[in-house]
């Protein structure tokens, strides 16, 4: 959410930044709505002052035994006018809020200009991509193990679902538990077990509503199934005034996530890359503005540590303005190497949203001894997507005989098992 005062003060700069995000100029239209709202407020204040003065005069006239009816009629008319103006002002304020709510965050200067993902800038590569002769993709490996079942999942739920059994189900659970343990024991995050269904205001606060309603699943009780734990984790501070010295707050959660994948028809239709339901470990930080950039770099490092411990090759990319998410002012994606596909695929996305979400949630902080408050900065990142990590492990550690080596860091979660072997 943007501050209309800042737009009024620098409309040309606002429009220039929108242009970087491939959007048309909006400042003039927003300012016009705001001027209409402010004019109505001014008129209301003027009527309020006249009503107060007329009411005072009524008392004076009555004390002197005069006829106060004309003044009483005026006050009655003023009340009617004020009621109409209050409705008009509420309507104008709602128009302004609706217009602002549909505008994405502005990109930082460090974000490269670009049209789409082809213009993202690679920052670094870590690890040597594994080249496997006649490498299989994860779905062939999983089905060969006899424990990845898309047919039964399709019978139960339709397309873009998977059913894992036996040791493969345990390996998936092990990956999630390993990530969670790493973040809470070494990276200083507090574990949270949040609700998986949230109200409108929660998904509005993090920016999924109103623009991306079609990407979400809604229940018959008018709750939304969370598309990511970012939603409940970040909204913990909605409406709060936090003490600046207590920041940053760092939260993590391992949850199922639910997405309709609207607009992804024909993409990744086979396998576990793009599903309606998947598990993900999420990281969220609530910071002061001064801590924001450093916390973003730290968060990316926490996600990288997961892949390093798993022995997976990856690269980090700085998303361009055309590929930046709605609420983000800067995003660094981590893309893991998949030998079966022979390419890098996104496995984590770490974003600094600045005050954008906080303004929507009215989440603020206050320095010790000061009365003034400021909006906090919010950050979120995948730490990481469990299903895609499973995909990367299967493809990276596959063997020619169809078995899969289990990374050493996961073996304690697998009762010491070192290899997954196909069913006889």
C-alpha positions as CSV (number, residue, x, y, z in Angstrom):
1,X,0.0,0.0,0.0
2,X,1.3,3.4,-0.9
3,X,1.1,6.7,1.1
4,X,-1.0,9.2,-0.8
5,X,0.9,12.0,0.9
6,X,4.2,10.8,-0.6
7,X,2.5,10.6,-4.0
8,X,1.2,14.2,-3.7
9,X,4.7,15.4,-2.8
10,X,6.5,13.6,-5.7
11,X,4.0,12.6,-8.4
12,X,6.5,12.5,-11.2
13,X,8.9,10.3,-9.3
14,X,6.0,7.9,-8.4
15,X,5.1,7.6,-12.1
16,X,8.7,7.0,-13.1
17,X,8.9,4.2,-10.6
18,X,5.6,2.7,-11.9
19,X,7.1,2.9,-15.4
20,X,10.0,0.7,-14.2
21,X,7.4,-1.9,-13.3
22,X,5.8,-1.6,-16.8
23,X,2.8,0.2,-15.5
24,X,1.1,3.4,-16.7
25,X,1.2,6.7,-14.8
26,X,-1.3,6.8,-11.9
27,X,-0.3,9.8,-9.8
28,X,-2.7,12.3,-11.4
29,X,-5.7,10.1,-11.0
30,X,-4.9,9.2,-7.4
31,X,-4.3,12.8,-6.5
32,X,-7.7,13.8,-8.1
33,X,-9.5,11.2,-6.0
34,X,-7.7,12.5,-2.9
35,X,-8.5,16.1,-3.7
36,X,-12.2,15.2,-4.0
37,X,-12.0,13.5,-0.6
38,X,-10.2,16.4,1.0
39,X,-12.6,18.9,-0.5
40,X,-15.5,17.0,1.1
41,X,-13.7,16.9,4.4
42,X,-13.2,20.7,4.2
43,X,-16.8,21.2,3.5
44,X,-17.8,18.9,6.3
45,X,-15.6,20.9,8.8
46,X,-17.1,24.1,7.6
47,X,-20.7,22.8,8.1
48,X,-19.7,21.4,11.5
49,X,-18.4,24.8,12.5
50,X,-21.6,26.5,11.3
51,X,-23.8,23.9,13.1
52,X,-22.0,24.5,16.3
53,X,-22.3,28.3,15.9
54,X,-26.0,28.0,15.1
55,X,-26.6,25.7,18.0
56,X,-25.0,28.3,20.3
57,X,-27.2,31.0,18.8
58,X,-30.3,28.9,19.4
59,X,-29.6,28.9,23.1
60,X,-29.0,32.7,23.2
61,X,-32.3,33.4,21.3
62,X,-34.3,31.1,23.5
63,X,-32.9,32.7,26.7
64,X,-34.0,36.1,25.4
65,X,-37.5,34.8,24.5
66,X,-37.0,35.1,20.7
67,X,-38.0,32.9,17.8
68,X,-35.3,30.2,17.4
69,X,-37.1,28.3,14.7
70,X,-35.2,29.6,11.7
71,X,-32.0,28.6,13.4
72,X,-33.3,25.2,14.3
73,X,-34.4,24.7,10.7
74,X,-30.9,25.6,9.6
75,X,-29.3,23.2,12.0
76,X,-31.6,20.4,10.7
77,X,-30.7,21.2,7.1
78,X,-27.0,21.2,8.0
79,X,-27.4,17.8,9.6
80,X,-28.9,16.4,6.4
81,X,-26.2,18.0,4.3
82,X,-23.5,16.6,6.6
83,X,-25.0,13.1,6.4
84,X,-24.8,13.3,2.6
85,X,-21.3,14.6,2.6
86,X,-20.1,12.0,5.1
87,X,-21.5,9.3,2.7
88,X,-19.7,11.0,-0.2
89,X,-16.4,11.3,1.8
90,X,-16.6,7.6,2.7
91,X,-17.1,6.7,-0.9
92,X,-14.2,8.8,-2.0
93,X,-12.0,7.4,0.7
94,X,-13.0,3.8,-0.4
95,X,-12.3,4.7,-4.0
96,X,-8.8,6.0,-3.0
97,X,-8.1,2.9,-0.9
98,X,-9.2,0.6,-3.7
99,X,-7.1,2.4,-6.3
100,X,-4.0,2.3,-4.0
101,X,-4.6,-1.4,-3.0
102,X,-4.2,-2.5,-6.7
103,X,-0.8,-0.8,-7.2
104,X,2.3,-2.9,-6.6
105,X,5.2,-2.0,-4.5
106,X,7.9,0.2,-6.1
107,X,11.3,-1.4,-6.8
108,X,14.5,-0.4,-5.1
109,X,17.3,1.1,-7.1
110,X,19.2,-2.2,-6.8
111,X,16.5,-4.0,-8.8
112,X,17.5,-4.3,-12.5
113,X,15.1,-3.1,-15.2
114,X,13.6,-5.8,-17.3
115,X,10.5,-7.3,-18.9
116,X,10.4,-10.8,-17.5
117,X,12.5,-13.6,-16.0
118,X,14.9,-13.6,-19.0
119,X,16.1,-10.2,-17.7
120,X,16.9,-11.4,-14.1
121,X,20.5,-10.9,-13.1
122,X,22.5,-13.8,-11.8
123,X,24.4,-12.8,-8.6
124,X,26.3,-16.0,-7.9
125,X,26.5,-19.8,-8.4
126,X,27.4,-22.2,-5.6
127,X,28.3,-25.8,-6.1
128,X,29.0,-27.7,-9.3
129,X,25.9,-28.9,-11.2
130,X,25.8,-32.7,-11.2
131,X,25.7,-34.1,-14.7
132,X,24.1,-37.5,-14.7
133,X,24.3,-39.6,-17.9
134,X,20.8,-40.4,-19.0
135,X,19.5,-38.6,-16.0
136,X,15.9,-39.3,-15.1
137,X,13.4,-36.7,-13.9
138,X,12.0,-37.0,-10.4
139,X,8.6,-38.4,-11.4
140,X,10.3,-41.3,-13.2
141,X,12.6,-41.9,-10.2
142,X,9.8,-41.7,-7.7
143,X,7.5,-44.0,-9.7
144,X,10.4,-46.4,-10.2
145,X,10.8,-46.5,-6.4
146,X,7.1,-47.5,-6.3
147,X,6.3,-44.7,-3.8
148,X,5.3,-41.6,-5.9
149,X,1.8,-42.1,-7.2
150,X,0.2,-39.5,-9.4
151,X,-2.6,-41.8,-10.7
152,X,-4.1,-42.4,-7.3
153,X,-3.7,-38.7,-6.4
154,X,-5.5,-37.9,-9.6
155,X,-8.3,-40.3,-8.7
156,X,-8.7,-38.7,-5.3
157,X,-8.2,-35.0,-6.1
158,X,-7.6,-34.4,-9.9
159,X,-4.6,-32.9,-11.6
160,X,-1.6,-31.3,-9.8
161,X,-1.6,-33.5,-6.7
162,X,0.7,-36.3,-5.7
163,X,0.5,-39.2,-3.2
164,X,3.8,-40.3,-1.5
165,X,4.1,-43.6,0.3
166,X,6.6,-45.4,2.5
167,X,10.2,-44.3,2.6
168,X,9.6,-41.5,0.1
169,X,6.9,-40.0,2.3
170,X,9.3,-40.2,5.2
171,X,12.1,-38.6,3.2
172,X,9.8,-35.7,2.3
173,X,8.9,-35.3,6.0
174,X,12.6,-35.6,6.9
175,X,13.5,-32.7,4.5
176,X,10.9,-30.4,6.1
177,X,12.0,-31.3,9.7
178,X,15.6,-30.8,8.8
179,X,14.9,-27.3,7.5
180,X,12.8,-26.4,10.4
181,X,15.4,-27.6,12.9
182,X,18.1,-25.7,11.1
183,X,16.2,-22.4,11.2
184,X,15.2,-22.6,14.9
185,X,18.4,-23.9,16.3
186,X,21.0,-22.1,14.2
187,X,19.3,-19.2,12.5
188,X,17.4,-17.8,15.4
189,X,13.8,-18.1,14.1
190,X,10.9,-18.8,16.4
191,X,8.8,-21.8,15.3
192,X,5.1,-21.1,14.8
193,X,2.2,-23.5,14.1
194,X,-0.2,-21.1,12.4
195,X,-3.8,-21.5,11.2
196,X,-4.1,-22.7,7.6
197,X,-7.4,-20.8,7.0
198,X,-7.4,-17.0,7.3
199,X,-9.8,-14.1,6.9
200,X,-10.0,-11.5,4.2
201,X,-8.0,-8.9,6.1
202,X,-5.0,-11.3,6.5
203,X,-4.6,-11.9,2.8
204,X,-5.2,-8.3,2.1
205,X,-2.5,-7.3,4.6
206,X,0.2,-9.3,2.7
207,X,-1.0,-8.3,-0.7
208,X,-2.8,-11.3,-2.1
209,X,-6.2,-9.6,-2.1
210,X,-7.8,-8.0,-3.9
211,X,-5.7,-8.5,-7.0
212,X,-4.9,-12.2,-6.8
213,X,-8.1,-13.7,-5.5
214,X,-8.2,-16.2,-8.4
215,X,-4.9,-17.7,-7.3
216,X,-6.4,-18.7,-3.9
217,X,-8.8,-21.3,-2.6
218,X,-11.8,-20.0,-0.6
219,X,-13.9,-22.1,1.8
220,X,-17.6,-22.2,2.3
221,X,-17.0,-20.3,5.6
222,X,-15.4,-17.4,3.6
223,X,-12.0,-18.3,4.9
224,X,-9.0,-18.5,2.5
225,X,-6.6,-21.5,2.5
226,X,-3.1,-20.0,3.0
227,X,-1.0,-19.8,-0.2
228,X,2.0,-19.5,2.0
229,X,2.7,-19.3,5.7
230,X,3.9,-15.8,5.0
231,X,0.2,-14.7,5.4
232,X,-0.4,-15.8,9.0
233,X,3.2,-15.3,10.1
234,X,3.4,-11.6,8.9
235,X,-0.1,-10.8,10.1
236,X,0.8,-11.6,13.7
237,X,1.8,-8.0,14.0
238,X,-1.2,-6.5,12.2
239,X,-2.5,-3.5,14.1
240,X,0.3,-3.6,16.6
241,X,2.8,-1.0,17.8
242,X,6.1,-2.8,18.5
243,X,9.0,-1.6,20.5
244,X,11.9,-0.9,18.1
245,X,14.5,-2.4,20.5
246,X,12.6,-5.8,20.3
247,X,13.1,-6.0,16.5
248,X,13.9,-7.9,14.4
249,X,11.3,-10.6,15.1
250,X,12.0,-13.8,13.2
251,X,9.4,-16.5,12.6
252,X,9.4,-19.8,10.7
253,X,6.7,-22.4,10.0
254,X,6.4,-25.7,8.1
255,X,2.9,-25.8,6.6
256,X,0.9,-27.0,3.7
257,X,0.3,-24.3,1.1
258,X,-2.6,-24.2,-1.3
259,X,-2.6,-22.4,-4.7
260,X,-5.0,-22.6,-7.7
261,X,-2.1,-22.1,-10.1
262,X,-4.3,-19.8,-12.2
263,X,-2.6,-18.9,-15.4
264,X,-0.2,-21.8,-15.4
265,X,-2.1,-24.0,-17.8
266,X,0.3,-26.2,-19.7
267,X,3.3,-25.5,-17.5
268,X,4.9,-28.3,-15.4
269,X,1.8,-30.4,-15.8
270,X,3.7,-33.6,-14.9
271,X,5.5,-34.1,-11.6
272,X,5.8,-32.1,-8.3
273,X,7.1,-28.8,-9.5
274,X,3.8,-26.9,-9.7
275,X,1.0,-28.3,-7.5
276,X,-2.2,-27.2,-5.8
277,X,-1.0,-28.4,-2.4
278,X,2.6,-28.5,-1.3
279,X,4.6,-28.2,1.9
280,X,7.0,-25.3,2.5
281,X,9.1,-23.9,5.3
282,X,8.6,-20.2,5.4
283,X,10.7,-17.5,7.1
284,X,9.4,-14.1,8.0
285,X,11.1,-11.1,9.6
286,X,9.7,-7.9,11.1
287,X,12.3,-5.2,11.3
288,X,12.9,-1.5,11.6
289,X,13.6,0.4,8.3
290,X,17.3,0.6,9.2
291,X,17.6,-3.2,9.6
292,X,15.8,-4.1,6.4
293,X,18.6,-4.5,3.9
294,X,20.9,-6.4,6.2
295,X,18.0,-8.7,7.2
296,X,17.2,-9.5,3.6
297,X,20.8,-10.6,2.9
298,X,20.7,-12.6,6.1
299,X,17.5,-14.3,5.1
300,X,18.9,-15.3,1.7
301,X,21.9,-16.8,3.5
302,X,19.6,-18.9,5.7
303,X,17.9,-20.3,2.7
304,X,21.2,-21.0,1.0
305,X,22.4,-22.9,4.0
306,X,19.6,-25.4,3.5
307,X,20.9,-26.3,0.0
308,X,24.5,-26.3,1.1
309,X,23.8,-28.8,3.8
310,X,21.9,-30.9,1.3
311,X,24.8,-30.8,-1.1
312,X,22.7,-29.2,-3.9
313,X,24.1,-26.9,-6.5
314,X,22.2,-23.6,-6.9
315,X,22.4,-20.0,-8.1
316,X,21.0,-16.8,-6.7
317,X,19.3,-14.3,-9.0
318,X,18.1,-10.7,-8.5
319,X,14.7,-10.4,-10.0
320,X,14.1,-7.6,-12.5
321,X,11.3,-5.1,-12.3
322,X,9.1,-7.1,-14.8
323,X,9.4,-10.3,-12.7
324,X,9.1,-8.8,-9.2
325,X,6.2,-9.9,-7.1
326,X,3.3,-7.5,-6.2
327,X,4.4,-6.7,-2.6
328,X,8.2,-6.9,-3.0
329,X,10.6,-4.0,-3.4
330,X,13.4,-6.4,-4.0
331,X,13.6,-10.2,-4.4
332,X,16.4,-12.6,-4.6
333,X,15.4,-16.1,-5.9
334,X,17.5,-19.2,-5.3
335,X,17.3,-21.7,-8.1
336,X,18.4,-25.3,-7.5
337,X,20.1,-27.4,-10.2
338,X,17.9,-30.2,-11.4
339,X,20.0,-32.8,-13.4
340,X,16.9,-34.5,-14.8
341,X,15.8,-31.2,-16.4
342,X,19.3,-30.0,-17.0
343,X,18.5,-26.5,-15.7
344,X,18.0,-24.4,-12.6
345,X,14.5,-24.0,-11.1
346,X,13.3,-21.7,-8.3
347,X,13.2,-23.3,-4.9
348,X,13.3,-20.2,-2.7
349,X,12.2,-16.6,-3.1
350,X,13.3,-14.1,-0.5
351,X,11.7,-10.6,-0.6
352,X,12.0,-7.4,1.3
353,X,8.6,-5.6,1.2
354,X,9.7,-2.5,3.0
355,X,6.7,-0.7,4.6
356,X,4.3,-1.8,1.9
357,X,2.6,-4.7,3.8
358,X,2.9,-2.9,7.1
359,X,0.9,0.0,5.8
360,X,-1.8,-2.4,4.7
361,X,-1.7,-4.1,8.1
362,X,-1.1,-0.9,10.2
363,X,1.9,-2.5,11.8
364,X,4.2,0.1,13.4
365,X,7.2,0.4,15.7
366,X,8.3,3.0,18.2
367,X,11.8,3.9,19.4
368,X,12.3,3.9,23.2
369,X,11.4,7.3,24.7
370,X,9.6,8.5,21.6
371,X,6.0,9.1,20.9
372,X,6.2,9.0,17.1
373,X,5.7,5.7,15.3
374,X,6.9,4.4,12.0
375,X,5.8,1.5,9.8
376,X,7.9,-1.6,10.3
377,X,9.5,-3.4,7.3
378,X,8.4,-6.9,6.5
379,X,10.4,-9.6,4.8
380,X,9.6,-13.2,3.8
381,X,11.4,-16.1,2.2
382,X,11.0,-19.8,1.4
383,X,13.4,-21.7,3.6
384,X,12.7,-23.8,1.4
385,X,9.9,-25.5,-0.6
386,X,9.9,-29.1,0.6
387,X,8.5,-30.7,-2.6
388,X,11.0,-29.0,-4.8
389,X,13.8,-29.9,-2.4
390,X,12.7,-33.5,-2.7
391,X,12.7,-33.2,-6.5
392,X,16.3,-31.9,-6.3
393,X,17.5,-34.6,-3.9
394,X,16.0,-37.4,-6.1
395,X,17.5,-36.1,-9.3
396,X,20.9,-35.1,-7.8
397,X,21.4,-38.4,-5.8
398,X,19.9,-40.8,-8.3
399,X,21.9,-44.0,-9.3
400,X,21.8,-45.9,-12.5
401,X,20.1,-48.9,-10.9
402,X,17.1,-46.7,-9.9
403,X,18.1,-46.3,-6.2
404,X,18.7,-42.9,-4.6
405,X,21.4,-42.0,-2.1
406,X,20.0,-40.1,1.0
407,X,22.1,-37.0,1.8
408,X,24.0,-37.5,5.0
409,X,22.3,-34.6,6.8
410,X,18.9,-36.3,6.4
411,X,19.9,-39.8,7.6
412,X,19.3,-39.1,11.3
413,X,15.7,-38.4,10.3
414,X,15.5,-41.6,8.3
415,X,16.7,-44.0,11.2
416,X,20.1,-44.1,9.6
417,X,19.0,-45.3,6.2
418,X,21.5,-44.4,3.5
419,X,19.8,-45.4,0.3
420,X,16.3,-45.7,-1.2
421,X,15.9,-48.8,-3.3
422,X,13.1,-49.7,-5.8
423,X,10.5,-52.1,-4.6
424,X,11.2,-55.7,-5.7
